[in-house]
Structure formats: structure tokens, C-alpha cells
């Protein structure tokens, strides 16, 4: 826990002077004031995060963390838990949605086993940070011990720091884990107080009967565990997942190194919510890529105070929405750094 505290100590507010100077630069570009809207806001945020007047987003990294959930024993997913391991192999083979979109925006994907319920074959493209073979069934007791939750956060910090040595300018969050929308829903209910019915969605494709069962399982999990919203690690350990905890570590570590973090969908949003409860200042380092089709994601974004860039009815996870968000962030910085000013282009400014 001491290591996590030290990472948090390194997180400072973003630079207001850089933001002010960036606004001046944006206002002098060859366009009407504010005409590039959210792209301009994002450019200012990234400059403020990095402390650089002319940042570059050459090194784009998406972390896709995989783990299993014991609550799948309760029939909360339309897919069997074996799919988690199978999808990890798909990631490292380059055949998944995240691989396609990451390639599209020029990002590298870091795939990690942080709690898959199987021994995966060694591969140079796979990082092994396994805490356990999936969480326990949270409908019957805590998903993990507090110590396991802390170790999983440490694993996320390790993953970030190992990759940081290769160079990181912007981070995207991603995950894979059958049953993890159930965990994300429980986390969201714990922190926001919203009803389980309002938060819970169909995940990977539950029918009406499956959705009703999922809601009942989440309510039972909350009743059995009584997670304390005043203690983020209590919530994380009782109803969280190893991949969610790992993403908590990645987000904290990125903020400590002044790296912007593009948050993907509902599961990544749950991790961001935990981080927000641990250290609210990290909100300034977060960029919400999109609003998921999962109702609980909207509640998370509103609770943290994040405005999503896109609304495309995405619900795949893996970091796919994060990849698209990174592409927009890159576009925002290129507008700032490559677009001509009125003076440099000899273009007349407005008269009034």
C-alpha cells in the first residue's frame, strides 16, 4: 500500500499557465475562435497534463488486461468463462477489434494476464501478472482479499512503468473478462447510489431472463459483502475484478508521470471511478473516449464529471473506444502544432 501512496504523492494538478498559453495559440490559428470545439479543449487539457507547449503523441499505448470472474458461476454472462483465455490468444495473434483499431491509430497494444482462470501458453506478446485464477464468486463472499486487490493495483503500476521505459505519450485503457460487467455494475452502485436496475445492462448479450438474474445477483453480492463506499479498496476487493484493479494502477501511474489517459467503456469507467474515489485530482488526467451502450457507464461519467467524445453505441471493451479516442487526441494536438497562425499564413483577422 505504501507504493500506491507514493505514486499518489507524485500526482499534481495540471499546469494552468500552459493551458492559458495554449488558448492564446489556439485563438491565433487560421479559424474562427473556438470553431474546432472539443478538439481545442482536448489540446489544452493535454498541454496542461504534459506541461508541454508543443506535445507529441508519437508513443500511443493501449493496455488490455484480462481476468476471470467467479460470479460467472451465477449465470450472469451469455458466454462461458473459457472465452476470456480464448480472446487473449486472439489479442496476441492480432485478430481482435482492439488490434484493428489500435493499428488504425498507430498505437501498440500491451496484453496482460492479470487473473485468467487458466495457465496461458508463454508468448513474447503476453505479459503475465497473474494474481490468482480469477476472482471468487462475489455473490457468496468477497471477490478477492484486500491484499489481492492491492497486489493487482501494483501489477498495473508495474505494467505501466515497464512500458514507460519504452516511451509513452498517451495511454488507453482496455480489458477482457467474461462477467466483468457484473463487477462494474456492483462497483458503480456502491459509489454512486444509483439503483442496480438503472446501472445493469445486457453485457455481451443477455436476454430478458438473463438480465433479471444478473440484477438479482448484483443485489445479492452487495447485500452479502456490504462494500464501504468511503473505502475504495474495500469496494474493489469485495465486488471488483483483477483487471479492474490493474487498470486502477495504470491510471494512477500514468497521472503520476503526467501522461493523459483515454478511458474506454463501462469496465474501464469502473476503474476510473475507483481512481476518482482514491484521488479526485486524477480526473484532470482523464479523457472519456465514448459513452457505452451500458447504462451504468453514463452514470459513471456523470458522477466523475467527464464528458465523452463519442456516442457510437459501443460495448465491446478491449480498449476499442479508447483507440478511437486516442485518434481524436492525436488530431487535436496536430491541429495545435501544425496549423498556421493568421500571422504566419498572412491571413487577415476578423474586423470586429
N, C-alpha and C positions, 0 to 999 in steps of 0.2 A: 504493500500500500504506500510505503514511503516513496517508491519510484514514481507512482502516479501523482503523488503530491508535488514532487519535484518538477514533473512535466507541467503540471498546472501552474506552478510558480513562474514558469517561463512564458506564460501566455499573457500578453499585454494588449491594450486597446489598439485599434488600427490608427494610422497616422493622419490626424485631421489637417495638418498643413499640406501634406501630399494631396489629399482629397481636394482641398481648396485650389491648389495649383493646377490639378488635373481639370477641374471645372473651367478654369481660365483657358487652358489649352483647348478643351472641347468647344468652348464658346467662340474660339477663333478659327475653327475649321470651316471649310467652304460648304456651309449648310446653314439653314435657319436654326436659331437657338433651340436646343432640345429636340430636334427633329428625328434623332435616332433613338429616342426614348430609353427603353430598358438597356440597350447596348451601352449607352452613355453612363447610366447608373452603375452597370456592372464594371465598366472600365475604371470608374472612380473607386469602387469597392476593392478591386484587385490591386490598384495602385496603393490604396491605403493599407491593405493587408501586407503587401510585399515591402512597402516603404520605398518603392522604386518609381521614378517619374516615367520611365520607359521600360516596363517589364516585358519579358518574353515568355511565352508559354510553349517552348520547344519540347520540354520533357513532360508529357502527359501520362499519368499512371492511373489505372483503374484497379482497385483491389477487390477481387471477388472471393469472398470467404465462404467455405462450405461446412455445414454441420447438420447433424440429425437431431430430431426432437422426439423424446419419449412419449409425448402426448399423442403421437400418431396412433398409439395403441387404442385410442378412443374413437377412431374412425373420423378424424377431422379433416382428412385430405382425400381428394379424388384419386390421388396417385400413391402407390406403395413407397415406403421409405427407401427402397433399393434404388429409386430414381436419383437420389442425391449423389451416390457414388457414380452412377452411370453418367450423370451430367458433368461431373468433374472430369471424367475421361473425355467427354465431348469438348469441354473447355480447352484442355491441354492439346487436343487434336486440332483445335481451331475451327470447329464446326458449329458453334453456338451463336445465338444472336449477339451476345456481347463481343465475340470475336469479330464479327462482321462490322458492327458499328464502331468498335474501337479502331479497327483498321481504317475505317472511313474518316475518322477524325485525327488519325495519327497518334493514337495512344497505345501504350503497351499494357497488357493485362497480367496482373500478378494473381495467380490462383493458389489458394492455400486451404489445406485440410486442417481445420481447427477443432473438428469434432464429428467427423463422419463415422458412422457405425460400421466400419469395415476397414481392413488394412489395405490401403491402396498401393498399387504397384509403383515402385520408385520411378521417378521421371524428373529430368532436369527442369521441366517447366512447372513442377509442382512443389510448393513449399509445405513441409509437414510441421504443423504447430499443434498437433492434436492434444487436447486437454483430457478428453475422455471419448468413449464410443457413443456419442450422443448424450443428450440430457436425460434425466429421469422423467417419468410421467408426472407433469405438474398438476394433473387432476387428482393425484393421490398424495402429493407432498412437494417439497421444493425441487425445482428443475435441476439445480446444482447447489453445491455448497458455496458459501461466501468466498472461501479460498479459491475454488474453481473459477468463480466469476472474476476475481482479481487476477488470477493467472491468465485468463482469456483476454482481459484488457491488456495485460503485459505482453501477450503474444501479438496483439495488434500493434502495440508500440514497437516491438521488435521488428515486425514486418515492415513498418514504415521506415524505421531507422536504417534497416538493411538496404532498402531500396533507395533511400535518400542519398546514400553514398554514390549511387549511380547517377543521381540527378533527378530532382522532381521540381516542377514549376507549378503544377496543379494536380489535384487528386480527385478521383471519382470513387464513390463507394458502391459496392455490389455484393451480392450474396446468393447462396443456393442452399436450400434446406427444406425438404418436404415437412410441412406442418408449421413453418415459421410465421405464417400469417396469424395463426392462433396465438403464438407467443407475442407477436407485435400488437395484437388486439388487447391482450391482457395488460401489457406494459402501458398502452395508451389509456386504457380505462383507469389504471392505477393512478396515473399522473394527472389526467385531465378531468376525471369525474364524469365524463360522458357515459351514456348508457352502453352496455355491451351490444345491444341490438343495433344502435346507431353506428358503432365502430366496426362491427364484424361484417366482412364480405365473403364472397364465394371462393376466394383463394384461386386455386388452379382449375376451378370448375365444378364446385359442389352444386347439387340440385337442391330443391327447397327442403327436402327432408334432411339432407346433409348439413345445410346451413343451420337449421333449427338445432340439430345435435351439437354443432360447433359452438353455438351461442350458449347452450346449456353446459358444455364442457368448460368454457371460459369462465362462466359464472361459478361453477364448482371449484375451479382452480383458484379463483380469487377468494372464495369463501374458505377453502382449506388452508391456504397459505397466508392470507391477510397481509399482503405486502404493504410496507410502510412508505407512502409517497414522500415522506420527509427524508428518507434514506435511499438514494438512488441505487446503491449496491444491494440493498435488501430486495428492491423490486427486481433488479437484474438477476439476482441469484434465484429468486423464488419462481419467477414466471418468464425469465429470459431464455436466450439461446446462446451457444458458444460463438456463433458467427456474429450475433448482435453485439455481444461483449467485445469481440475482436474489433468490430467497426468503431466502437466507443474509443478503444485505444488508438486506432488510426486517426480519428478525427481530432482527439486531444493532441497527439503527437504532431500532426500537421499544423495545428494552430500554434503550437509551441515553436515551430520553425518558420512561422509567417508564410504558410502555404495555403492558398484558397482551397476549399473543399466543396466539391459539387455533390450534393446529396441526391441519391436516386429516389426510389419509391417508398412504399409503405414500410418495408423492413429496415431499410437504411434510415428512414424517417424515425422509426422507433429508437434506433441507436442515437440519432441526433437529439431526440427528446431526452434520453438518459444523460447525454453530454450536457445539454442545456440545464438540466437539474443539478449536475455536478458543478458546472462552471458557466453561468449565463453569458459571460463575455464571449464565449466561443461562437455565439450566434453571429457575430460580426464577420466571422471567417467562413460562414456557410452560404452557399448558393443553392437554392432549391431548383433542381433541374425541371421538375414537372409535377403535376398533380395526378396521382394514380387513380385508377378506376375504383380502388378500395376506399370506401367512405372514411375509414379511420385515418387515412393519410391527410385528408383535408383538415381534420380536427387537429392533427399534429402540427401542420404548418401554421394554422391559425393560433394555436397555443404558443408556439415558439415566436411567431411573428415573421414568418418567411413567406414571400410571395413567389409562387412558382413561375418559371419561364415559359413552360409549355403545358398544354392540356390536350393530350393526344389519346386518352383512354388507355394508356399503357398499364400493364400489370404483369410483366414478365420478370422484373427484377434483374439479377445478374450484374447490374450496372448499366443496362441498356439506355435508360433515360439519362443517366449520368454522362454517358458518352455524348449524347446529343447536346446536353448542357455544356459540356466542355467545348464542343464545337462552337457554340454561341459565345462562350467566354473568349475563345481564341479570336473570333470575329470582332468582338468588342475591343480587344487590345490592338488588333491590326488597324481598326478604324482610328484609334487614338494615335498610334505611332506611325502610320503610313499615309494618312490622309493629309492633303495640303492645307495650309492656312490661307486666309484671304490674302495676306501679305506676300507669302511665297509664291502663290499662283497668280498674283496681280489681278485678283477678282475684287470688284467694288463691293463694299459692305452696304447694308441697308441704310437708307437715308433717315428713317425715323425709328 
